[in-house]
Amino acid sequence: MEKLYYSIGEVSDIVGYDPHVLRYWEQEFEELSPRKNRAGRRVYTDDDIETIERIRYLLKDEKYTIEGARQAIRRSKDSQEFQERLRDLRDFLVDLREEL
């Protein structure tokens, strides 16, 4: 059974970075904002882990600066939103054509 939430220690083990690095990245990247449980501890989802892996890739493999990685993530997010809007428009036009 796959877990829904992971502690910062578990995520640290998964991605291979100390918890202080993950906390620092939370401050630098608004896209990385794990929820906190009732005790105030961070709980990470699979999406959060994917975001961490994307940040790691940009910083370590692609050698981006923090600001460059922020911009790359923002561009990627904008592109995804644009593609979603285009799909919605296409669906609307298909429906309209069928009504005519």
N, C-alpha and C positions, 0 to 999 in steps of 0.2 A: 504494500500500500504506500502510495506516494504521500509525503507530508505536504500540508498546506502552508505551514509557517515554520521558519527556521530562526534560531537565535543567532546573535552576532558571532558567537564562537563557532557555531556550525557553518555559517557562511564563510567565516575566516578560513576554516579548514577546506571548504569546497573550492574557494578561489585562490587560496595560497597567499593571502595577505593578512597581516595582523589587524586586529579590530580597530586600532587607532587610525590606520589608513582608511578603512571603510568609513569611520566617523568623519575624517577629514574630507573625503569625497562627498559625503552628505552635505557638508557646508558649501562645497564648491559647485555641485551639480544639483539644480533644483529637480531634475528628473529622478534623482535618487532620494526618496523620502519614505523610508519604511515606517509603517505604523508602530505605535507603542501599545503594549498591553496594559492591563489595569495596574500592574506593578511599575509601569514606566519603562519597561525594557523593550528594546527594538525587536520587532518581529518582521522578518523578511519573507517575501513571497518569491515564487519562481520568476515573476516579472522583474522583481528587484535584482535577483541574481543575474538575469540576462542583461540588465542595465549595467551592473558592475562589470560583467564580462566585456560589454561594449566599451566602457570607459577604460578598462585595462588594455584592451586591444588598441584603442586610439593612443593612449599614453605610452605604452611600452613597445608595441609592435610597430605602430605607425609613427612614433616619436613626436606626437602632437604635444603642444604646450597645454596647460589647463584651459586657457582661453580658446585655443584652437579646437580642442576636444568639445568644449561647450558649444562652439559655433557649428561643428560637424553634427552634433546630436540635434541641435535646433533645426538645422537644414533638413536632416533626415525626418524629423517630426513634421516639419512643414510640408515636405514632399508626401508623406503618408496621408496627411489631412487633405492635401490637394487631390490625391488619387481617390480618396473616399468621396470627396465632393463630385468628382467626375463620374464615379460609379453611380452615385445617387442621381445625377443628371441623366445619365444613360438610361437608368431604370425608369425615370419619369418619362423620357422621350419614347421608350419602347411601349410603355403603358398608353401614352397618348396616341401613338400610331395604331395600336390595337383598337382603341376606342373609335378612331376615324374609320 
